[in-house]
Amino acid sequence: MYDDVLVVAATRAEAAHVPDDAQLLITGLGKVRAASSLTRRLATEPGRFRRVINIGTAGALHRHHGGLYVPSRVVEHDISAAELHALGYPVQDCWEVSDGDGSVLATGDTFVTDESVRLRLAARADLVDMEAAALAHVCADFSVPIRLVKVVSDYADDSAMDWPSAIDAAARDLAEWLCDTEFGEH
């Protein structure tokens, strides 16, 4: 029933309540693991998937954010794109995502708990994660549409260290969104 949609999560905990018959890829944490896992899957099954859906948790960069988001843009926050461009090496560090809610997600390999980092990121994004920009990059390379679905698990501060206690509720919210919105089960 879900053969043409690939659900991608960084951890099994984030995908704990995804329907058993869904096509699921667990990538591991961070941009490199996410990109290599998704590239491998799409390259070995060309044309199979009409869409990739990245589900997972995210840190909120503003205190008024909470709940579930479907970002419209993802930016790679830990690459020096402007500096590399100035050196003659243009690097894409931002991807637009169709069917989003207007929110912006910043992706980087840094697990954000530092107040100064959070404030810097909050100037250009609403949420922060560690995989979405890499997945968006791979999907663009393979011409496969992607949707990003993130549940706020913390506020990109000391509360991020309590991520394990928030994960099951987030996984339930993500699975409910999948079933209601993408798979139409409820």
Secondary structure, 3 states (H helix, E strand, C coil): CCCCEEEEECCCCCCCCCCCCCEEEECCCCHHHHHHHHHHHHHHCCCCCCEEEEEEEEEECCCCCCCEECCCEEEECCCCHHHHHHCCCCCCCEEECCCCCCCEEEECCCCCCCHHHHHHHHCCCCEEECCHHHHHHHHHHHCCCEEEEEEEEECCCHHHHHHHHHHHHHHHHHHHHHHHHHCCCC
